[in-house]
Amino acid sequence: MQIAARSAHAVIPAKAGIQIEEATIVRHLGLAEYVPTYQAMRRFTEDRNATTPDELWVLEHPPVYTVGMAGREKHFPGESAIPLERINRGGQITYHGPGQAIVYVLVDLARRGLTVRGMVSLIEQAVIEVLGAHRVGTGRRKGAPGVYVDGAKIAALGLRVRRGCCYHGVALNVDMDLAPFSAIDPCGYPGLAVTQTRAHGVVAGAEEMGGELARRIARLIDK
């Protein structure tokens, strides 16, 4: 497990009453199996304390469907060789695969004075800013978390909060096989179109885009 460069500073809200010397840590994990990563996020969150630095994990997953707490079978695929994992984040079903940049956000929301809604908005803003830097116009959709390009979803997100700390995060489609999305109702929306950065002229790969996104998230939460 390689530790990447840390952001320049971390500012903790004064009302928290806790000063953290460590900045947000960004870890690049490469191609990582889903279940062990999920278990590691849960352990990290259970074991952390009031002074544990926040971390962002940048990675890709082998093909897998994940289903959140609100998942309904009518949105699931039929017979498929792709494994399906039921997990404890919010939301419905989505797909992860190579070529998708994932950033898991292991952040102490309470310490930073962030609400869940505020964290979701912050992550969406980070995606919008990163894609804007690549001249891709994006937008939000009311009542449907994530980031969209011309009505097609390009980034999905979901969080779980435990004792004021969140985990899970955001998945940005970069240069991947989108076909598995057609076997499901992405995020519970029948017929929802999905897209990826490669289709909009972005040449950067998933590792590079994941790093850009993690740095932007770190910059926003460390303000």
SEMISE-680510 format. One line per 8 residues: number of its first residue (from 0); for each residue x, y, z of N, C-alpha, C, O, CB. Coordinates in steps of 0.02 Angstrom, whole numbers, padded with zeros to 5 digits. Last residue first. Glycine has a CB too. Layout:
<sites>
NUM> X/Y/Z/X/Y/Z/X/Y/Z/X/Y/Z/X/Y/Z | ...;
</sites>
This chain:
<sites>
222> -00511/01154/00189/-00518/01226/00192/-00531/01249/00263/-00538/01309/00276/-00575/01250/00145 | -00510/01019/00176/-00457/01048/00218/-00461/01124/00222/-00419/01155/00254/-00389/01027/00192 | -00608/00988/00087/-00621/00972/00157/-00569/01002/00203/-00581/01009/00263/-00623/00897/00167 | -00548/01038/-00032/-00612/01064/-00009/-00625/01048/00065/-00650/01091/00101/-00667/01035/-00050 | -00431/00963/-00044/-00427/01036/-00042/-00491/01066/-00013/-00489/01113/00026/-00413/01065/-00112 | -00483/00834/-00055/-00441/00852/00003/-00438/00928/00011/-00441/00954/00067/-00370/00823/-00004 | -00546/00845/-00179/-00586/00832/-00118/-00547/00853/-00057/-00574/00885/-00012/-00606/00757/-00113 | -00433/00864/-00259/-00484/00916/-00256/-00529/00907/-00194/-00547/00955/-00162/-00527/00915/-00321;
214> -00364/00745/-00240/-00332/00808/-00220/-00384/00864/-00214/-00379/00906/-00170/-00278/00828/-00271 | -00458/00655/-00294/-00440/00651/-00223/-00408/00716/-00199/-00423/00740/-00145/-00392/00593/-00211 | -00457/00696/-00429/-00518/00702/-00390/-00503/00699/-00315/-00532/00738/-00276/-00567/00646/-00408 | -00326/00665/-00468/-00351/00734/-00472/-00411/00744/-00427/-00416/00794/-00392/-00369/00752/-00545 | -00328/00526/-00447/-00283/00568/-00409/-00305/00641/-00409/-00303/00674/-00358/-00213/00563/-00436 | -00424/00488/-00542/-00436/00475/-00471/-00391/00518/-00427/-00413/00543/-00375/-00424/00402/-00456 | -00358/00524/-00658/-00419/00560/-00640/-00436/00549/-00567/-00461/00594/-00533/-00476/00537/-00685 | -00250/00433/-00654/-00238/00505/-00654/-00300/00543/-00633/-00295/00590/-00593/-00215/00528/-00724;
206> -00320/00311/-00658/-00274/00326/-00603/-00262/00401/-00597/-00263/00429/-00543/-00207/00289/-00613 | -00393/00320/-00779/-00427/00316/-00714/-00381/00334/-00656/-00402/00368/-00610/-00456/00247/-00704 | -00315/00439/-00894/-00342/00375/-00873/-00370/00378/-00802/-00371/00430/-00770/-00288/00323/-00877 | -00348/00577/-01003/-00320/00551/-00941/-00354/00486/-00921/-00415/00479/-00929/-00326/00603/-00885 | -00421/00627/-01108/-00374/00573/-01123/-00344/00543/-01060/-00316/00489/-01063/-00319/00599/-01168 | -00583/00673/-01143/-00532/00674/-01090/-00486/00614/-01101/-00509/00557/-01103/-00564/00672/-01019 | -00691/00674/-01231/-00627/00700/-01254/-00572/00702/-01201/-00519/00731/-01214/-00637/00766/-01280 | -00801/00611/-01188/-00804/00684/-01192/-00735/00714/-01203/-00723/00772/-01186/-00835/00712/-01128;
198> -00777/00479/-01171/-00825/00497/-01223/-00830/00572/-01233/-00861/00595/-01281/-00893/00469/-01206 | -00696/00480/-01059/-00665/00467/-01124/-00711/00488/-01181/-00688/00512/-01233/-00647/00394/-01131 | -00786/00495/-00953/-00746/00552/-00974/-00714/00542/-01042/-00706/00590/-01080/-00691/00566/-00922 | -00948/00424/-00987/-00882/00423/-00957/-00840/00479/-00987/-00856/00507/-01040/-00847/00354/-00966 | -01121/00385/-00944/-01068/00405/-00990/-01002/00404/-00953/-00999/00387/-00894/-01082/00476/-01019 | -01286/00317/-00944/-01222/00329/-00911/-01171/00348/-00964/-01178/00329/-01022/-01198/00267/-00870 | -01462/00340/-00926/-01402/00337/-00968/-01340/00350/-00926/-01342/00390/-00879/-01406/00387/-01026 | -01588/00247/-00853/-01540/00301/-00843/-01478/00291/-00886/-01446/00238/-00883/-01520/00306/-00769;
190> -01682/00147/-00861/-01666/00184/-00922/-01617/00241/-00913/-01604/00278/-00960/-01727/00211/-00950 | -01735/00163/-00694/-01740/00127/-00758/-01724/00173/-00817/-01749/00229/-00822/-01811/00097/-00765 | -01638/00193/-00561/-01675/00232/-00611/-01678/00193/-00678/-01628/00191/-00713/-01642/00301/-00622 | -01554/00137/-00467/-01626/00128/-00459/-01668/00166/-00509/-01729/00170/-00500/-01645/00149/-00391 | -01424/00152/-00505/-01446/00192/-00448/-01522/00190/-00439/-01552/00234/-00408/-01424/00265/-00457 | -01471/00084/-00659/-01418/00117/-00620/-01447/00163/-00567/-01487/00208/-00581/-01373/00156/-00667 | -01540/-00060/-00672/-01566/00008/-00671/-01518/00049/-00628/-01523/00049/-00567/-01640/00011/-00642 | -01437/-00169/-00776/-01467/-00147/-00713/-01504/-00081/-00724/-01501/-00051/-00778/-01413/-00139/-00658;
182> -01373/-00192/-00893/-01408/-00249/-00863/-01444/-00231/-00798/-01478/-00273/-00769/-01359/-00305/-00850 | -01302/-00081/-00926/-01364/-00093/-00964/-01404/-00151/-00935/-01463/-00159/-00952/-01349/-00106/-01037 | -01186/-00087/-00854/-01238/-00042/-00830/-01305/-00056/-00864/-01358/-00044/-00835/-01217/00031/-00842 | -01103/-00170/-00931/-01137/-00198/-00872/-01190/-00152/-00842/-01235/-00175/-00807/-01087/-00214/-00819 | -01053/-00080/-01034/-01107/-00128/-01048/-01140/-00156/-00985/-01201/-00164/-00985/-01078/-00185/-01089 | -00946/00003/-01018/-01009/00026/-00989/-01065/-00025/-00997/-01120/-00016/-00970/-01030/00091/-01020 | -00784/-00018/-00983/-00838/-00053/-01018/-00903/-00034/-00984/-00915/-00054/-00927/-00827/-00130/-01019 | -00700/00143/-00969/-00719/00077/-00946/-00771/00046/-00993/-00798/00079/-01037/-00746/00079/-00875;
174> -00637/00272/-00920/-00626/00237/-00983/-00637/00163/-00970/-00590/00125/-00960/-00553/00250/-01012 | -00722/00335/-00811/-00668/00366/-00849/-00660/00334/-00918/-00674/00365/-00969/-00602/00362/-00811 | -00839/00374/-00692/-00828/00334/-00752/-00777/00369/-00797/-00788/00426/-00818/-00894/00320/-00790 | -00809/00383/-00523/-00810/00423/-00585/-00794/00377/-00644/-00740/00347/-00646/-00759/00482/-00580 | -00881/00362/-00371/-00854/00324/-00428/-00864/00365/-00491/-00920/00381/-00510/-00888/00254/-00435 | -00857/00400/-00198/-00879/00420/-00265/-00844/00378/-00318/-00786/00361/-00311/-00866/00495/-00277 | -00895/00318/-00046/-00872/00378/-00081/-00901/00386/-00149/-00962/00380/-00159/-00799/00378/-00086 | -00860/00242/00115/-00882/00235/00046/-00863/00301/00010/-00818/00336/00033/-00960/00221/00041;
166> -00887/00339/00267/-00845/00300/00222/-00886/00283/00160/-00943/00306/00154/-00818/00236/00256 | -00886/00459/00403/-00913/00428/00343/-00861/00385/00308/-00801/00392/00318/-00938/00481/00295 | -00929/00481/00574/-00877/00473/00524/-00906/00437/00463/-00945/00390/00470/-00815/00434/00552 | -01023/00478/00675/-01003/00543/00648/-00950/00541/00595/-00927/00593/00572/-00980/00585/00703 | -01042/00341/00693/-01015/00382/00747/-00986/00448/00721/-00933/00471/00742/-00961/00344/00785 | -01047/00320/00524/-01042/00282/00587/-01008/00326/00639/-00950/00345/00629/-01003/00215/00577 | -01124/00328/00369/-01098/00366/00426/-01102/00323/00489/-01154/00294/00505/-01137/00432/00436 | -01092/00300/00200/-01116/00271/00262/-01085/00311/00319/-01025/00327/00317/-01097/00194/00268;
158> -01135/00357/00035/-01097/00360/00096/-01131/00318/00151/-01190/00303/00148/-01090/00432/00119 | -01110/00369/-00141/-01149/00345/-00085/-01106/00343/-00023/-01046/00329/-00028/-01179/00275/-00100 | -01118/00419/-00314/-01089/00420/-00247/-01138/00394/-00195/-01199/00395/-00205/-01067/00491/-00229 | -01062/00424/-00484/-01110/00403/-00433/-01077/00405/-00365/-01017/00395/-00359/-01137/00331/-00449 | -01041/00511/-00634/-01013/00497/-00568/-01069/00480/-00519/-01118/00517/-00514/-00971/00556/-00542 | -01115/00522/-00747/-01043/00510/-00755/-01009/00493/-00689/-00955/00464/-00689/-01010/00570/-00787 | -01270/00498/-00822/-01232/00498/-00760/-01159/00480/-00773/-01144/00431/-00806/-01263/00449/-00709 | -01340/00613/-00936/-01311/00547/-00925/-01266/00550/-00863/-01229/00598/-00853/-01271/00523/-00987;
150> -01376/00746/-00955/-01426/00699/-00931/-01401/00629/-00917/-01438/00589/-00889/-01480/00695/-00979 | -01256/00808/-00991/-01311/00805/-01039/-01362/00751/-01020/-01387/00715/-01063/-01284/00791/-01109 | -01186/00729/-00861/-01166/00765/-00922/-01222/00755/-00973/-01233/00699/-00996/-01096/00740/-00949 | -01190/00734/-00681/-01219/00715/-00746/-01189/00758/-00802/-01171/00816/-00791/-01295/00721/-00745 | -01161/00662/-00522/-01145/00715/-00571/-01163/00689/-00640/-01153/00630/-00656/-01069/00734/-00567 | -01257/00635/-00370/-01211/00616/-00423/-01199/00675/-00469/-01223/00731/-00457/-01238/00557/-00463 | -01424/00607/-00310/-01354/00624/-00299/-01309/00597/-00355/-01322/00544/-00384/-01330/00596/-00233 | -01567/00663/-00346/-01529/00606/-00373/-01455/00622/-00367/-01425/00648/-00414/-01549/00591/-00447;
142> -01631/00778/-00309/-01657/00716/-00283/-01620/00654/-00307/-01638/00599/-00289/-01727/00709/-00300 | -01584/00863/-00455/-01618/00867/-00391/-01647/00799/-00371/-01681/00766/-00410/-01674/00919/-00394 | -01427/00839/-00520/-01498/00825/-00531/-01532/00823/-00463/-01511/00785/-00419/-01508/00758/-00571 | -01292/00943/-00582/-01323/00901/-00532/-01396/00888/-00553/-01422/00921/-00597/-01320/00933/-00462 | -01174/00942/-00721/-01227/00969/-00680/-01251/00919/-00629/-01233/00860/-00632/-01285/00993/-00722 | -01043/00995/-00835/-01079/00947/-00793/-01135/00982/-00755/-01141/01043/-00756/-01030/00913/-00745 | -00931/01000/-00970/-00985/01033/-00935/-01028/00982/-00898/-01048/00932/-00927/-01028/01073/-00983 | -00763/00985/-00977/-00824/00945/-00981/-00877/00979/-00939/-00869/00987/-00878/-00811/00871/-00957;
134> -00633/01036/-00969/-00681/01066/-01016/-00742/01021/-01029/-00768/01018/-01084/-00647/01082/-01081 | -00557/00995/-00867/-00548/00959/-00931/-00599/00980/-00983/-00608/00947/-01034/-00553/00883/-00919 | -00606/01071/-00767/-00537/01083/-00786/-00519/01047/-00851/-00472/01066/-00885/-00489/01061/-00730 | -00730/01009/-00752/-00727/01076/-00782/-00657/01093/-00804/-00648/01127/-00855/-00752/01127/-00733 | -00692/00896/-00684/-00713/00889/-00754/-00714/00956/-00789/-00700/00960/-00849/-00782/00857/-00757 | -00659/00957/-00561/-00609/00918/-00598/-00629/00911/-00671/-00587/00921/-00715/-00601/00848/-00567 | -00781/01018/-00526/-00721/01059/-00537/-00668/01021/-00576/-00636/01050/-00620/-00693/01081/-00470 | -00867/00907/-00514/-00883/00961/-00561/-00821/01003/-00577/-00809/01021/-00634/-00939/01005/-00534;
126> -00803/00838/-00408/-00809/00808/-00475/-00821/00862/-00528/-00789/00862/-00580/-00866/00755/-00476 | -00820/00934/-00306/-00753/00913/-00326/-00754/00882/-00395/-00711/00896/-00436/-00723/00864/-00275 | -00959/00936/-00296/-00924/00996/-00318/-00853/00980/-00341/-00829/01008/-00390/-00922/01048/-00262 | -00983/00808/-00245/-01009/00827/-00311/-00972/00887/-00338/-00955/00889/-00397/-01084/00841/-00308 | -00922/00826/-00120/-00896/00777/-00167/-00919/00792/-00238/-00880/00790/-00285/-00917/00705/-00147 | -01006/00926/-00065/-00934/00938/-00074/-00904/00890/-00124/-00865/00911/-00167/-00898/00932/-00006 | -01129/00860/-00059/-01122/00919/-00102/-01048/00934/-00116/-01031/00953/-00172/-01155/00979/-00070 | -01095/00763/00037/-01117/00743/-00030/-01107/00801/-00079/-01081/00791/-00134/-01190/00720/-00030;
118> -01070/00847/00146/-01015/00805/00118/-01033/00782/00048/-00989/00782/00004/-01002/00745/00164 | -01196/00902/00168/-01140/00946/00151/-01083/00907/00121/-01050/00932/00075/-01116/00982/00213 | -01268/00789/00203/-01286/00825/00143/-01229/00871/00120/-01215/00877/00060/-01351/00867/00155 | -01202/00763/00324/-01199/00714/00269/-01216/00749/00203/-01181/00739/00153/-01248/00655/00282 | -01112/00910/00381/-01169/00866/00380/-01160/00815/00324/-01116/00822/00281/-01235/00905/00371 | -00962/00953/00464/-00996/00939/00402/-01057/00895/00414/-01054/00848/00453/-00949/00905/00352 | -00866/00982/00561/-00926/01022/00559/-00966/01013/00495/-01001/01059/00474/-00910/01094/00568 | -00759/00902/00576/-00753/00955/00526/-00816/00998/00521/-00818/01045/00481/-00737/00925/00458;
110> -00803/00812/00668/-00745/00852/00684/-00738/00912/00637/-00715/00965/00656/-00681/00809/00682 | -00907/00750/00597/-00921/00788/00657/-00864/00836/00674/-00876/00893/00693/-00935/00742/00716 | -00841/00681/00495/-00886/00737/00479/-00897/00781/00539/-00898/00843/00534/-00952/00711/00453 | -00700/00615/00460/-00735/00630/00523/-00778/00692/00511/-00754/00749/00517/-00684/00641/00582 | -00690/00509/00319/-00687/00576/00346/-00728/00582/00410/-00784/00556/00414/-00712/00628/00294 | -00644/00432/00193/-00648/00412/00263/-00635/00475/00305/-00579/00491/00324/-00595/00355/00280 | -00698/00405/00040/-00686/00461/00084/-00698/00440/00156/-00755/00430/00178/-00733/00521/00066 | -00632/00333/-00105/-00668/00322/-00043/-00648/00375/00007/-00589/00390/00016/-00654/00250/-00015;
102> -00644/00353/-00271/-00613/00385/-00213/-00658/00371/-00153/-00715/00395/-00150/-00603/00462/-00224 | -00614/00275/-00424/-00652/00274/-00362/-00611/00310/-00308/-00551/00300/-00302/-00668/00202/-00339 | -00630/00275/-00594/-00591/00304/-00539/-00635/00308/-00477/-00687/00342/-00477/-00563/00374/-00559 | -00633/00139/-00702/-00675/00185/-00662/-00633/00209/-00603/-00605/00169/-00566/-00741/00150/-00638 | -00554/00046/-00755/-00565/00106/-00794/-00612/00155/-00762/-00628/00207/-00791/-00591/00087/-00861 | -00640/-00099/-00696/-00578/-00066/-00716/-00593/-00008/-00763/-00637/-00012/-00806/-00531/-00117/-00750 | -00797/-00062/-00609/-00753/-00102/-00650/-00690/-00065/-00668/-00685/-00004/-00656/-00789/-00124/-00714 | -00957/-00066/-00533/-00887/-00044/-00531/-00846/-00090/-00575/-00860/-00150/-00579/-00859/-00044/-00458;
94> -01127/-00013/-00533/-01075/-00058/-00559/-01007/-00025/-00551/-00999/00035/-00562/-01088/-00075/-00633 | -01263/-00009/-00415/-01219/00021/-00465/-01167/-00031/-00485/-01165/-00086/-00458/-01185/00085/-00438 | -01421/00006/-00333/-01369/-00034/-00364/-01327/00007/-00412/-01353/00052/-00446/-01400/-00093/-00401 | -01452/00129/-00210/-01473/00068/-00242/-01412/00032/-00273/-01359/00028/-00242/-01526/00083/-00296 | -01422/00212/-00048/-01434/00206/-00119/-01449/00136/-00143/-01458/00089/-00104/-01375/00232/-00156 | -01286/00203/00073/-01352/00222/00050/-01360/00207/-00024/-01311/00193/-00059/-01365/00295/00064 | -01193/00053/00119/-01199/00124/00100/-01272/00139/00084/-01313/00094/00080/-01153/00140/00040 | -01176/-00081/00151/-01213/-00038/00198/-01212/00036/00181/-01228/00077/00223/-01185/-00047/00267;
86> -01210/-00208/00024/-01168/-00171/00070/-01209/-00119/00108/-01270/-00114/00099/-01110/-00136/00031 | -01204/-00351/-00073/-01247/-00307/-00034/-01206/-00274/00020/-01171/-00307/00058/-01307/-00347/-00003 | -01132/-00383/-00228/-01120/-00377/-00157/-01170/-00328/-00125/-01178/-00272/-00148/-01048/-00354/-00143 | -01116/-00493/-00360/-01158/-00440/-00332/-01149/-00440/-00256/-01157/-00492/-00224/-01233/-00449/-00351 | -01004/-00533/-00497/-01030/-00541/-00428/-01070/-00480/-00406/-01060/-00425/-00430/-00973/-00553/-00380 | -01047/-00574/-00661/-01018/-00522/-00618/-01046/-00530/-00548/-01107/-00532/-00540/-01034/-00451/-00647 | -01116/-00660/-00736/-01054/-00686/-00707/-01022/-00636/-00661/-00974/-00652/-00625/-01005/-00706/-00762 | -01293/-00664/-00717/-01232/-00627/-00734/-01172/-00660/-00700/-01176/-00684/-00644/-01238/-00553/-00712;
78> -01464/-00658/-00745/-01405/-00701/-00736/-01344/-00663/-00759/-01342/-00634/-00814/-01413/-00768/-00775 | -01510/-00490/-00723/-01530/-00560/-00726/-01469/-00603/-00712/-01427/-00585/-00671/-01562/-00577/-00796 | -01476/-00358/-00602/-01467/-00392/-00666/-01499/-00461/-00664/-01514/-00488/-00610/-01392/-00398/-00684 | -01603/-00261/-00510/-01543/-00303/-00515/-01536/-00332/-00586/-01583/-00332/-00625/-01545/-00359/-00463 | -01718/-00195/-00484/-01667/-00157/-00519/-01604/-00198/-00534/-01557/-00174/-00565/-01648/-00096/-00478 | -01793/-00281/-00410/-01818/-00266/-00477/-01767/-00226/-00518/-01772/-00223/-00579/-01884/-00227/-00473 | -01736/-00284/-00283/-01717/-00335/-00332/-01741/-00319/-00403/-01711/-00343/-00451/-01744/-00401/-00311 | -01671/-00135/-00216/-01730/-00175/-00231/-01715/-00221/-00290/-01685/-00200/-00339/-01791/-00130/-00247;
70> -01578/-00050/-00089/-01580/-00091/-00149/-01643/-00133/-00156/-01665/-00164/-00107/-01521/-00135/-00152 | -01548/00032/00014/-01614/00040/-00016/-01625/-00005/-00076/-01676/00001/-00111/-01624/00112/-00037 | -01417/00002/00044/-01468/-00017/00092/-01539/-00012/00063/-01584/-00048/00084/-01464/00027/00153 | -01340/-00045/-00115/-01346/-00010/-00052/-01407/-00032/-00012/-01443/-00077/-00031/-01349/00064/-00064 | -01243/-00157/-00202/-01312/-00138/-00188/-01315/-00107/-00119/-01296/-00138/-00069/-01359/-00199/-00193 | -01129/-00173/-00337/-01140/-00162/-00266/-01210/-00134/-00255/-01234/-00092/-00294/-01086/-00115/-00236 | -01051/-00282/-00451/-01110/-00242/-00436/-01114/-00233/-00360/-01103/-00281/-00323/-01176/-00275/-00464 | -00890/-00284/-00523/-00933/-00301/-00467/-00993/-00254/-00467/-00987/-00195/-00480/-00894/-00297/-00399;
62> -00730/-00307/-00597/-00802/-00301/-00606/-00843/-00325/-00546/-00832/-00381/-00521/-00823/-00340/-00667 | -00603/-00234/-00487/-00625/-00281/-00538/-00701/-00279/-00543/-00733/-00252/-00499/-00600/-00354/-00522 | -00588/-00057/-00454/-00610/-00124/-00434/-00616/-00169/-00495/-00632/-00145/-00549/-00676/-00121/-00396 | -00463/00066/-00412/-00511/00037/-00459/-00530/-00031/-00432/-00493/-00061/-00392/-00481/00033/-00531 | -00431/00209/-00303/-00423/00140/-00328/-00470/00126/-00385/-00512/00167/-00403/-00433/00090/-00272 | -00387/00301/-00162/-00397/00304/-00235/-00383/00235/-00264/-00330/00206/-00253/-00349/00358/-00267 | -00449/00355/-00012/-00420/00297/-00046/-00438/00300/-00120/-00497/00302/-00138/-00445/00231/-00014 | -00413/00474/00107/-00447/00463/00043/-00411/00406/00008/-00350/00407/00000/-00446/00529/-00001;
54> -00433/00503/00283/-00399/00472/00226/-00444/00470/00166/-00505/00464/00171/-00375/00402/00244 | -00399/00603/00430/-00444/00578/00378/-00404/00550/00320/-00347/00571/00308/-00492/00635/00353 | -00309/00552/00576/-00315/00593/00515/-00365/00561/00466/-00371/00500/00463/-00246/00600/00481 | -00376/00536/00737/-00356/00499/00677/-00362/00544/00615/-00416/00570/00603/-00398/00435/00669 | -00424/00591/00852/-00365/00623/00823/-00340/00587/00760/-00289/00605/00732/-00309/00626/00874 | -00532/00517/00896/-00542/00588/00884/-00483/00622/00850/-00491/00677/00823/-00558/00623/00949 | -00504/00362/00806/-00523/00400/00865/-00524/00475/00846/-00519/00493/00788/-00473/00387/00924 | -00545/00207/00719/-00519/00275/00723/-00542/00309/00787/-00591/00290/00818/-00541/00315/00662;
46> -00604/00082/00710/-00544/00088/00752/-00520/00160/00761/-00480/00173/00805/-00489/00048/00722 | -00712/00094/00623/-00724/00069/00692/-00665/00085/00737/-00674/00100/00796/-00737/-00006/00691 | -00646/00136/00507/-00696/00180/00539/-00710/00159/00611/-00719/00201/00654/-00760/00180/00498 | -00565/00026/00478/-00535/00092/00489/-00583/00136/00528/-00563/00170/00575/-00517/00125/00422 | -00664/-00073/00458/-00616/-00078/00514/-00586/-00011/00531/-00580/00008/00589/-00561/-00129/00498 | -00725/-00023/00342/-00765/-00031/00404/-00719/-00035/00465/-00733/-00005/00516/-00809/-00094/00399 | -00620/-00028/00251/-00652/00037/00267/-00690/00033/00333/-00688/00079/00374/-00699/00058/00210 | -00597/-00166/00248/-00545/-00121/00275/-00573/-00053/00292/-00553/-00023/00342/-00488/-00114/00224;
38> -00713/-00212/00187/-00699/-00232/00256/-00646/-00186/00288/-00651/-00170/00347/-00675/-00305/00258 | -00692/-00154/00061/-00752/-00137/00100/-00740/-00154/00174/-00755/-00113/00218/-00814/-00175/00074 | -00579/-00226/00023/-00576/-00153/00030/-00634/-00128/00073/-00624/-00086/00116/-00578/-00119/-00040 | -00624/-00358/00016/-00572/-00340/00065/-00567/-00264/00076/-00553/-00242/00131/-00505/-00367/00042 | -00724/-00337/-00091/-00742/-00358/-00022/-00687/-00342/00028/-00703/-00313/00080/-00757/-00432/-00020 | -00653/-00293/-00213/-00703/-00254/-00177/-00712/-00274/-00104/-00707/-00231/-00060/-00769/-00259/-00212 | -00478/-00286/-00246/-00540/-00325/-00240/-00589/-00287/-00196/-00570/-00254/-00147/-00525/-00395/-00213 | -00400/-00154/-00336/-00411/-00188/-00271/-00477/-00225/-00271/-00528/-00197/-00294/-00408/-00138/-00213;
30> -00278/-00077/-00421/-00336/-00120/-00433/-00346/-00164/-00372/-00304/-00207/-00357/-00328/-00163/-00498 | -00220/00058/-00316/-00219/00021/-00378/-00284/-00017/-00390/-00338/00005/-00370/-00161/-00027/-00380 | -00215/00140/-00205/-00216/00067/-00193/-00218/00026/-00257/-00217/-00036/-00254/-00275/00050/-00152 | -00152/00280/-00136/-00166/00251/-00202/-00159/00175/-00196/-00105/00150/-00185/-00118/00280/-00256 | -00212/00389/-00013/-00179/00325/-00027/-00200/00300/-00095/-00260/00298/-00111/-00196/00273/00029 | -00192/00538/00070/-00217/00508/00008/-00176/00445/-00006/-00115/00446/-00009/-00212/00558/-00052 | -00240/00617/00218/-00194/00569/00187/-00227/00539/00125/-00285/00517/00128/-00174/00512/00237 | -00252/00782/00272/-00287/00725/00244/-00237/00681/00206/-00197/00706/00166/-00344/00748/00197;
22> -00121/00819/00393/-00167/00836/00339/-00202/00773/00315/-00185/00718/00335/-00130/00871/00281 | -00097/00818/00568/-00093/00783/00505/-00143/00810/00455/-00200/00824/00472/-00104/00708/00516 | -00133/00891/00679/-00072/00911/00644/-00069/00879/00575/-00042/00909/00528/-00009/00891/00686 | -00283/00952/00735/-00251/00895/00703/-00190/00919/00664/-00196/00963/00621/-00300/00858/00657 | -00367/01000/00879/-00320/01021/00828/-00283/00960/00801/-00255/00921/00839/-00270/01074/00856 | -00531/01021/00931/-00477/00973/00921/-00432/00998/00866/-00456/01017/00812/-00505/00902/00904 | -00645/01095/00937/-00603/01094/00996/-00545/01046/00991/-00513/01030/01042/-00644/01077/01055 | -00743/01122/00846/-00730/01052/00862/-00686/01046/00924/-00690/00996/00960/-00698/01017/00804;
14> -00743/01255/00820/-00793/01231/00867/-00782/01158/00886/-00809/01134/00936/-00862/01240/00838 | -00647/01272/00722/-00630/01288/00791/-00679/01259/00841/-00661/01242/00897/-00625/01363/00800 | -00624/01144/00601/-00666/01196/00629/-00651/01208/00703/-00644/01160/00742/-00739/01178/00620 | -00459/01122/00543/-00514/01092/00579/-00557/01147/00609/-00530/01194/00639/-00488/01043/00634 | -00370/01116/00401/-00399/01164/00447/-00460/01132/00479/-00508/01116/00444/-00418/01231/00411 | -00221/01061/00341/-00287/01038/00363/-00312/01087/00414/-00280/01099/00466/-00284/00966/00393 | -00116/01069/00194/-00137/01091/00260/-00205/01060/00277/-00241/01037/00233/-00140/01166/00264 | -00076/01007/00075/-00031/01054/00109/-00052/01071/00180/-00009/01086/00221/-00026/01117/00069;
6> -00101/00829/00063/-00118/00898/00048/-00080/00945/00094/-00055/00923/00146/-00193/00909/00054 | 00031/00710/00033/-00024/00736/00071/-00038/00808/00051/00005/00843/00026/-00009/00732/00146 | 00072/00588/-00091/00084/00652/-00059/00022/00677/-00024/-00034/00667/-00048/00107/00703/-00111 | 00027/00417/-00047/00043/00472/-00093/00054/00535/-00053/00046/00538/00008/-00013/00482/-00145 | 00081/00263/00003/00052/00326/00028/00075/00382/-00018/00135/00393/-00027/00073/00340/00101 | 00040/00101/-00052/00082/00160/-00059/00045/00222/-00035/-00013/00232/-00050/00104/00169/-00132 | 00043/-00060/00000/00000/00000/00000/00044/00062/00000/00082/00073/00047/-00048/00001/00062;
</sites>
